[in-house]
Amino acid sequence: MNTSTGKLLRRLPYVTLGVATMVALSSLAMSSKSADKSTSEPKATPISIVVNDRPVAREGKFGVSFAPIVKKVSPSVVKVSTSSKGREIQQQGGSPFDDPMFRRFFGEGQGRGNNRTLRTPPQRGEGSGVIVTKDGYILTNNHVVEGADEVRVTLQDGRDFNAKVIGKDPKTDVAVLKVDAKDLPTVEMANSEKIEIGDIVLAVGNPFGIGQSVTMGIISATGRATLGLDYEDFIQTDAAINPGNSGGALVDAEGRLIGINTAILSRSGGNQGIGFAIPSSLARDVMESLVNDGRVNRGFLGVLIQDVTPVLARKLELKDNKGALIGDVVPDSPADKAGFKPGDIVTEFNGKPVEGSRQLKLAVSRVKPGEKAAAKILRDGSTKTLSVTMREVPGAEKMAKADAKNDDDNEALKGVAVGDLDSRTRQQFNIPSNIKGAVVLDVEQESPAAEAGLKPGDVILEINRQRVASAEDAIKLTEKPKDKATLLRIWSGGNSRFLVVDESNAG
């Protein structure tokens, strides 16, 4: 049970840039068919990815065919299909049908009153993914699987699997899936930090759901920040990629994975030669953390930073405007203990050059808590090197526990969202002031609770014969149930009654 309804409709994320639009490359379709039930819950195991660190050959020669590379890569690129159930939502306030003109055409009773129940249709989406281990770990985008009730993976040879979402990281748009299989075809992973502008690349995925496709281009730029994510370091390519390519592979001329295709810059929603991929090195770090630790462990430095603008560079008497300027240092933070001071300019961190604040943020995030890192700084015209021991981002563990609790199967009344009774909800659902309990805000379609007759606007008075005074009470009483059947006493439509929600066959 949840205390809020959350997102009931999955949407393609976008960022408007002038008259162009940044489009996440998963395709989405509406369907009235019910989603199939997932039957496989494979257990996550530790993961370690082997990386081919050798740079690609750069003799300047152009081959006549990439067929051998395509044959090598294609079996490891999969189609990812998602489905989410329709839900009932309460529309608050008036609607166009309250207008007298509408009532004249549709009848006096049409749409009157302040509350209406709307049903969102089931949704289906398609994207791509890349198999990176023989035992079934798959890299894809977070936006491909976000909000999905079921995820299925189809291989190039036609095999079809239920997939478990091992972890998601919205801050980088990376997600990790797992299928219960062995000896799967995998793609070799390269060190994306050794790519260069002008390198030939191939984009492999499932655009528009028509089947697997391969396109060719070059690396147009690196280090792009375009989608407004917390951690961005995109590879830009002119290889043709389109909706449905999200989560697919961007490989070098030797067939090694250098990126996960994510978004395009487009005026039409289709390819216009500007596509973006998450570097494989960043995706690998996130994947290993999600699989091994259950969450992404990012380092925390404890500084407030900004870019060095040309104006600041002149005032600070700097040779150029490279580096990240420290505006403040958090007391008792790793940076404070290491000796960082406001006005310091970080030019290198953990062996990586720092061009600006974004590069420092990325470099800091990729150092694990507890590890030491060296930082080169410019202070009063002199270069110094500071050693800092990283800590975990404050609150990260608490947030991870909260996420784990929300995903825990050890709870009753799954798919039911409740809230406290206040003046707004009482007015919305016409609930008398003498009724005490937790009001039902949302019930997933086809859930056991919906089948038992629970619906938005009902008030839960008791759970297993124990009184419910608030939404928090309802949440606590549904944790760690003794059995799969829950006895409820509810207030509904002016009357109180009992009902049983049996989840013994759910899922």
Residue pairs with C-beta under 8 A, 6 or more apart in sequence:
1 411
1 412
1 413
1 414
1 416
1 417
1 418
1 474
1 475
1 478
2 406
2 416
2 417
2 418
3 417
3 418
3 419
3 471
3 472
3 475
4 417
4 419
4 441
5 87
5 89
5 417
5 441
5 442
6 417
7 146
7 147
8 87
8 89
8 120
8 442
9 120
9 123
10 28
10 84
10 123
10 125
10 146
10 147
10 148
12 23
12 24
12 26
12 28
12 143
12 243
13 24
13 143
13 227
14 21
14 22
14 23
14 24
15 21
15 22
15 226
15 227
15 228
16 22
17 226
17 265
19 267
20 265
20 266
20 267
21 265
21 266
21 267
21 269
22 226
22 227
22 263
22 264
22 265
22 266
23 243
23 263
23 264
23 266
23 269
24 141
24 143
24 173
24 227
24 246
24 262
24 263
25 127
25 141
25 205
25 207
25 241
25 242
25 243
25 244
25 245
25 246
25 261
25 262
25 263
25 264
26 125
26 126
26 127
26 141
26 143
26 144
26 243
26 244
26 246
26 247
27 125
27 126
27 127
27 208
27 209
27 243
27 244
28 123
28 124
28 125
28 126
29 123
29 124
29 125
29 126
29 209
30 121
30 122
30 123
30 124
31 83
31 121
31 122
31 123
31 124
32 121
32 122
33 122
34 85
34 122
34 446
35 83
35 84
35 85
35 122
35 149
35 150
36 83
36 150
36 152
37 150
37 507
38 150
38 151
38 162
38 164
38 507
39 162
40 161
40 162
40 164
40 179
40 180
41 164
42 136
42 164
42 178
42 179
42 180
44 166
44 178
44 291
44 294
45 135
45 291
46 291
46 292
47 133
47 137
47 287
47 288
47 291
47 292
48 288
49 132
49 133
49 189
49 284
49 287
49 288
50 189
51 189
51 190
51 191
51 281
51 284
52 188
52 189
52 190
52 191
52 256
53 190
53 191
53 194
55 191
55 194
56 190
56 194
56 195
56 199
56 252
56 253
56 254
56 256
57 253
57 254
58 196
58 199
62 200
63 253
66 202
66 214
66 216
66 253
69 202
69 251
69 253
69 254
69 255
70 202
70 204
70 214
72 255
73 187
73 202
73 204
73 249
73 251
73 255
74 156
74 204
74 212
74 214
75 155
75 156
75 157
75 185
76 130
76 131
76 132
76 184
76 185
76 186
76 187
76 249
77 128
77 129
77 130
77 131
77 156
77 187
77 204
77 205
77 206
77 212
77 248
77 249
78 128
78 129
78 130
78 131
78 138
78 153
78 154
78 155
78 156
79 126
79 127
79 128
79 129
79 153
79 154
79 206
79 209
79 212
80 126
80 127
80 128
80 129
80 138
80 140
80 144
80 145
80 151
80 152
80 153
80 163
80 177
80 247
81 124
81 125
81 126
81 151
81 152
81 153
81 154
82 124
82 125
82 126
82 127
82 144
82 145
82 148
82 150
82 151
82 152
83 122
83 123
83 124
83 125
83 148
83 149
83 150
84 122
84 123
84 124
84 147
84 148
84 149
84 150
85 122
85 149
85 444
85 445
85 446
85 447
86 119
86 120
86 121
86 122
86 123
86 445
87 119
87 120
87 442
87 443
87 444
87 445
88 117
88 118
88 119
88 120
88 442
88 443
88 445
88 455
88 456
89 117
89 118
89 119
89 120
89 442
89 456
90 115
90 116
90 117
90 118
90 428
90 429
90 441
90 456
90 457
91 115
91 116
91 117
91 118
92 114
92 115
92 428
93 114
94 114
95 111
95 116
96 102
96 111
97 103
97 106
97 110
97 111
97 112
98 111
98 112
102 110
102 111
103 110
103 111
103 112
114 427
114 428
115 428
115 429
115 430
115 457
117 455
117 456
119 445
122 445
125 144
125 148
126 206
126 209
126 244
127 140
127 141
127 144
127 145
127 206
127 244
127 245
127 246
127 247
127 248
128 140
128 144
128 204
128 205
128 206
128 244
128 245
128 246
128 247
128 248
128 249
128 261
129 138
129 139
129 140
129 144
129 153
129 177
129 247
129 248
130 138
130 139
130 140
130 187
130 247
130 248
130 249
130 257
130 260
131 137
131 138
131 184
131 185
131 186
131 187
132 138
132 139
132 186
132 187
132 189
132 257
132 287
133 184
133 186
134 182
134 183
134 184
134 186
135 181
135 182
135 184
136 161
136 178
136 179
136 180
136 181
136 182
136 184
137 166
137 176
137 177
137 178
137 287
137 291
138 153
138 163
138 176
138 177
138 178
138 179
139 174
139 175
139 176
139 177
139 247
139 260
139 283
139 287
140 174
140 175
140 176
140 177
140 246
140 247
140 260
141 173
141 174
141 175
141 246
141 247
141 260
141 262
141 278
142 168
142 169
142 170
142 172
142 173
142 174
142 175
143 173
143 246
144 175
144 246
144 247
145 151
145 165
145 168
145 175
145 177
146 168
146 170
146 175
148 165
150 162
151 162
151 163
151 164
151 165
151 177
152 160
152 161
152 162
152 163
153 160
153 161
153 162
153 163
153 177
153 179
154 160
154 161
155 161
155 184
155 185
156 212
159 181
161 179
161 180
161 181
162 179
162 180
163 177
163 178
163 179
164 177
164 178
164 179
165 175
165 176
165 177
166 176
166 177
166 178
166 290
166 291
167 175
167 176
167 290
167 291
167 294
167 295
167 296
168 174
168 175
168 176
168 290
169 175
169 286
169 290
169 296
170 229
171 229
171 230
171 231
171 296
172 229
172 230
172 231
172 232
172 278
172 282
172 283
172 286
172 296
173 227
173 229
173 262
173 278
174 260
174 278
174 282
174 283
174 286
174 287
174 290
175 247
176 286
176 287
176 290
176 291
187 249
187 251
187 255
187 256
187 257
188 255
188 256
188 257
189 256
189 257
189 280
189 284
190 252
190 254
190 256
190 257
190 258
190 280
191 280
191 281
192 235
192 258
192 259
192 279
192 280
192 281
192 282
193 279
193 281
195 219
195 222
195 235
195 252
195 258
196 219
197 218
197 219
197 220
197 221
197 222
198 218
198 219
199 218
199 219
199 252
199 253
200 216
200 217
200 218
200 252
200 253
201 216
201 217
201 218
201 219
201 237
201 239
201 250
201 251
201 252
201 253
201 258
201 259
202 214
202 215
202 216
202 239
202 249
202 250
202 251
202 253
202 255
203 214
203 215
203 216
203 217
203 237
203 239
203 240
203 241
203 245
203 248
203 249
203 250
203 261
203 275
203 277
204 212
204 213
204 214
204 248
204 249
204 250
204 251
205 212
205 213
205 241
205 244
205 245
205 246
205 247
205 248
205 249
205 261
206 212
206 213
206 244
206 245
206 248
207 213
207 241
207 242
207 243
207 244
207 245
208 242
208 243
208 244
209 244
210 244
215 239
215 240
215 241
216 239
217 237
217 238
217 239
217 240
217 273
218 237
218 238
218 239
219 235
219 236
219 237
220 236
220 237
220 238
220 274
221 235
221 236
222 233
222 234
222 235
222 236
222 279
223 233
223 234
223 355
223 359
224 232
224 233
224 234
224 235
224 236
224 276
225 232
225 233
225 234
225 358
226 232
226 234
226 263
226 265
226 276
227 234
227 262
227 263
227 276
231 282
231 361
231 362
231 365
232 358
233 278
233 279
233 282
233 358
233 362
234 262
234 263
234 276
234 277
234 278
234 279
235 250
235 258
235 259
235 276
235 277
235 278
235 279
236 274
236 275
236 276
237 250
237 259
237 275
237 276
237 277
238 273
238 274
238 275
239 250
239 275
240 271
240 273
240 275
241 248
241 261
241 264
241 271
241 275
242 264
242 270
242 271
243 269
243 270
245 261
245 275
246 261
246 262
246 263
247 260
247 261
247 262
248 260
248 261
249 257
249 259
249 260
249 261
250 257
250 258
250 259
250 260
250 261
250 277
251 257
251 258
252 258
257 280
258 277
258 279
258 280
259 277
259 278
259 279
259 280
259 283
260 277
260 278
260 280
260 283
261 275
261 276
261 277
262 276
262 277
262 278
263 275
263 276
264 270
264 271
264 272
264 274
264 275
264 276
265 272
265 274
265 275
265 276
266 272
266 274
282 362
282 366
285 366
286 296
289 295
289 296
289 297
290 296
294 400
294 404
295 396
295 400
295 403
297 368
297 369
297 392
297 396
298 364
298 365
298 366
298 369
298 392
298 393
298 396
299 364
299 365
299 366
299 367
299 368
299 369
299 371
299 373
299 390
299 391
299 392
299 393
300 333
300 334
300 364
300 369
300 390
300 391
300 392
300 393
300 394
301 333
301 334
301 335
301 340
301 364
301 388
301 390
302 329
302 330
302 333
302 334
302 335
302 336
302 391
303 326
303 327
303 328
303 329
303 330
303 333
303 335
303 340
304 326
304 327
304 328
304 329
304 330
305 324
305 325
305 326
305 327
305 346
305 357
305 360
305 361
306 324
306 325
306 327
306 357
307 321
307 324
307 325
307 356
307 357
308 316
308 318
308 321
308 322
308 323
308 324
308 325
308 345
308 356
309 321
310 321
312 318
312 321
312 325
313 319
313 320
313 321
316 325
316 345
317 381
318 345
318 378
322 347
322 354
322 355
322 356
323 345
323 346
323 347
323 354
323 355
323 356
323 378
324 345
324 346
324 354
324 356
324 357
324 359
324 360
325 343
325 344
325 345
325 357
326 335
326 340
326 341
326 342
326 343
326 344
326 345
326 346
327 342
328 342
329 335
329 336
329 340
329 341
329 342
330 336
333 391
334 388
334 389
334 390
334 391
335 388
337 388
337 389
338 375
338 386
338 387
338 388
338 389
339 386
340 375
340 377
340 386
340 388
341 379
343 379
344 377
344 378
344 379
345 377
345 378
345 379
346 354
346 360
346 375
346 376
346 377
347 353
347 354
347 376
347 377
347 378
347 383
348 354
348 374
348 375
348 376
349 360
349 363
349 364
349 373
349 374
349 375
349 376
350 363
350 366
350 367
350 373
350 374
350 375
351 374
352 359
352 363
353 359
354 360
354 363
364 373
364 390
367 373
367 390
368 390
369 390
369 391
369 392
370 389
370 390
370 391
371 389
371 390
372 387
372 388
372 389
372 390
373 387
373 388
373 390
374 385
374 386
374 387
374 388
375 385
375 386
375 387
375 388
376 383
376 384
376 385
377 383
377 384
377 385
377 386
378 384
410 479
410 480
410 481
411 478
411 479
411 480
411 481
412 463
412 478
412 479
412 481
412 484
412 486
412 501
412 503
413 449
413 474
413 478
413 486
413 501
413 503
414 444
414 447
414 448
414 449
414 503
414 506
415 443
415 444
415 447
415 448
415 449
415 450
416 440
416 442
416 443
416 444
416 447
416 449
416 454
417 440
417 441
417 442
417 443
418 438
418 439
418 440
418 441
418 460
418 471
418 474
418 475
419 425
419 438
419 439
419 441
419 471
420 438
420 439
420 470
420 471
421 431
421 435
421 436
421 437
421 438
421 439
421 459
425 431
425 439
425 441
426 432
426 433
428 457
429 439
429 456
429 457
431 439
431 457
431 459
431 491
435 459
435 461
435 491
436 461
436 469
437 459
437 460
437 461
437 468
437 469
437 474
437 490
437 491
438 459
438 460
438 468
438 470
438 471
438 473
438 474
439 457
439 458
439 459
439 460
439 471
440 454
440 455
440 456
440 457
440 458
440 459
440 460
441 456
442 456
443 449
443 450
443 454
443 455
443 456
444 450
447 506
448 501
448 502
448 503
448 505
448 506
449 501
452 488
452 499
452 500
452 501
452 502
453 499
454 488
454 490
454 499
454 501
455 492
457 492
458 490
458 491
458 492
459 490
459 491
459 492
460 468
460 474
460 488
460 489
460 490
461 467
461 468
461 489
461 490
461 491
461 496
462 468
462 487
462 488
462 489
463 474
463 477
463 478
463 486
463 487
463 488
464 477
464 486
464 487
465 487
465 489
466 477
467 473
468 474
468 477
478 486
483 504
484 502
484 503
484 504
484 506
485 500
485 501
485 502
485 503
485 504
486 500
486 501
486 502
486 503
487 498
487 500
488 498
488 499
488 500
488 501
489 496
489 497
489 498
490 496
490 497
490 498
490 499
